């Protein structure tokens, strides 16, 4: 049996962690009900999701594990009305993150942290829809949240603000990965989880 191939156990782990990740993402995403906080949620989630994804990467440190895990939430978002921008650009970030892990041979702590920081950028794509497919996205937002909310979001999502969102999310992703690594060493390794 090839130790680098995903097993049924790995696929089950991907599913379990994807559910935990998606529930936490949804909870953090609720802060977006306040329009200005809509810009903050990708960075906030990059920080909070760090320990979850770092533990996942420690448990499933094989090729394509992060890619499969990372594409579940964007595909669900697409099924619930988001545009193709979310899964397509998320695929790009997930492939890049997977490549960084591969360069670190799935064992390097610094490569894993950098991989997570890149991976954590994918939620920014849900905001980027506003710039790339504005009409379609505004239709969805107004239908779900109302016209006043839609107008507020339209004013907030600019090219400059999106650049700030991506940079802050990357930095918070690095910090989230650092926190995740600390938790892994302090708690999970001692408990024998990893």
C-alpha positions in Angstrom: 0.0 0.0 0.0 1.4 3.4 -1.0 1.7 5.6 2.1 1.3 8.8 -0.1 -2.2 7.9 -1.3 -5.3 9.0 0.4 -7.1 6.2 2.3 -10.8 5.8 3.3 -9.7 7.0 6.8 -8.2 10.1 5.2 -11.4 10.8 3.2 -13.4 10.4 6.4 -11.1 12.9 8.2 -11.5 15.3 5.2 -15.3 15.1 5.6 -15.3 15.5 9.4 -12.9 18.5 9.3 -14.8 20.0 6.4 -18.0 20.0 8.4 -16.3 21.6 11.4 -14.6 24.2 9.2 -17.8 25.0 7.3 -19.8 25.4 10.6 -17.1 27.7 12.0 -16.9 29.7 8.8 -20.7 30.1 8.8 -20.6 31.3 12.4 -17.8 33.8 11.7 -19.5 34.9 8.5 -22.5 36.0 10.5 -20.5 39.1 11.4 -21.0 40.1 7.8 -24.6 41.1 8.7 -23.1 44.4 9.7 -21.9 45.8 6.3 -18.5 47.1 7.5 -17.7 43.8 9.2 -18.3 42.1 5.8 -14.8 43.2 4.9 -13.4 41.9 8.1 -14.7 38.3 8.1 -12.1 36.7 5.8 -9.3 37.9 8.0 -11.2 36.9 11.2 -11.8 33.5 9.8 -8.2 33.1 8.7 -7.3 33.6 12.3 -10.0 31.3 13.8 -9.7 28.6 11.1 -5.9 28.3 11.6 -6.0 25.7 14.4 -8.7 23.7 12.6 -6.8 23.5 9.3 -3.4 23.0 10.9 -4.7 20.0 12.9 -6.3 18.8 9.7 -3.0 19.1 7.8 -1.2 17.2 10.6 -3.7 14.4 10.4 -3.9 14.2 6.6 -0.4 15.0 5.4 -0.7 13.4 2.0 -1.0 14.8 -1.6 -4.3 16.3 -2.5 -5.8 16.1 1.0 -5.8 19.9 1.4 -7.1 20.4 -2.2 -10.1 18.2 -1.6 -10.7 19.6 1.8 -10.4 23.2 0.6 -12.8 22.8 -2.3 -15.8 21.5 -0.3 -16.8 24.9 1.2 -16.5 26.9 -2.0 -18.5 24.3 -3.9 -21.2 24.4 -1.2 -21.3 28.2 -1.5 -21.7 27.9 -5.3 -24.6 25.5 -4.8 -26.3 28.0 -2.5 -26.2 30.8 -5.0 -22.7 32.3 -5.2 -21.1 32.8 -8.6 -18.5 30.6 -10.3 -15.9 33.2 -9.1 -15.9 31.5 -5.6 -15.0 27.9 -6.6 -12.8 28.8 -9.6 -10.5 31.3 -7.7 -10.6 29.0 -4.6 -9.3 26.2 -6.8 -6.4 28.5 -7.7 -5.6 29.2 -4.0 -6.0 25.6 -3.0 -3.7 24.4 -5.8 -1.1 27.0 -4.8 -1.4 25.9 -1.1 -1.1 22.3 -2.1 2.0 23.1 -4.1 3.6 24.8 -1.2 2.9 21.8 1.0 4.4 19.5 -1.7 7.6 21.6 -1.8 7.9 21.1 2.0 7.3 17.3 1.4 4.2 17.5 3.6 6.5 17.6 6.7 7.9 21.2 6.9 6.3 23.3 9.6 7.1 26.6 7.8 5.8 25.3 4.5 2.6 24.2 6.2 2.2 27.6 7.8 2.7 29.4 4.5 0.4 26.9 2.8 -2.4 27.7 5.3 -1.8 31.5 4.8 -2.4 31.1 1.1 -5.3 28.7 1.6 -7.0 31.2 3.9 -7.3 33.6 1.1 -10.1 31.7 -0.6 -13.0 33.3 1.5 -12.0 36.7 0.0 -13.4 35.4 -3.3 -16.9 35.7 -1.9 -16.3 39.5 -1.7 -14.5 39.7 -5.0 -17.7 38.6 -6.8 -18.9 42.1 -6.2 -16.2 43.5 -8.5 -16.1 40.7 -11.1 -19.8 39.8 -11.4 -21.5 42.8 -9.8 -25.0 42.6 -11.3 -25.4 38.9 -10.4 -23.9 39.3 -7.0 -26.0 42.3 -6.1 -29.1 40.4 -7.2 -28.3 37.7 -4.7 -27.4 40.1 -1.9 -30.5 42.2 -2.3 -32.7 39.1 -2.4 -31.2 37.8 0.8 -30.4 40.9 2.8 -32.4 43.8 1.3 -31.7 46.9 -0.7 -30.1 49.0 2.1 -27.6 46.3 2.9 -26.8 45.9 -0.9 -26.2 49.6 -1.3 -23.8 49.6 1.8 -21.9 46.6 0.4 -21.7 48.2 -3.0 -20.0 51.3 -1.5 -17.6 49.2 0.6 -16.3 46.8 -1.9 -13.7 48.6 -4.0 -10.5 47.6 -5.6 -8.5 49.3 -2.9 -10.5 47.7 -0.1 -10.2 44.3 -1.7 -6.4 44.7 -1.8 -6.5 45.5 1.9 -8.8 42.5 2.6 -6.4 40.1 0.8 -3.3 41.4 2.5 -4.9 41.4 6.0 -6.3 37.9 5.4 -2.9 36.6 4.4 -1.3 38.1 7.5 -4.0 36.8 9.8 -3.7 33.5 8.1 0.0 33.4 9.1 -0.9 34.2 12.6 -3.7 31.6 12.6 -1.2 29.0 11.4 1.2 30.0 14.2 -1.6 29.7 16.8 -2.6 26.3 15.3 1.0 25.1 15.4 1.3 26.2 19.1 -1.9 24.4 19.9 -0.7 21.3 18.1 2.5 21.1 20.1 1.0 22.0 23.4 -2.3 20.0 23.5 -2.9 17.7 20.5 0.6 16.0 20.5 0.5 15.5 24.2 -3.0 14.0 24.0 -1.9 11.7 21.2 -4.4 13.2 18.7 -1.6 13.9 16.2 
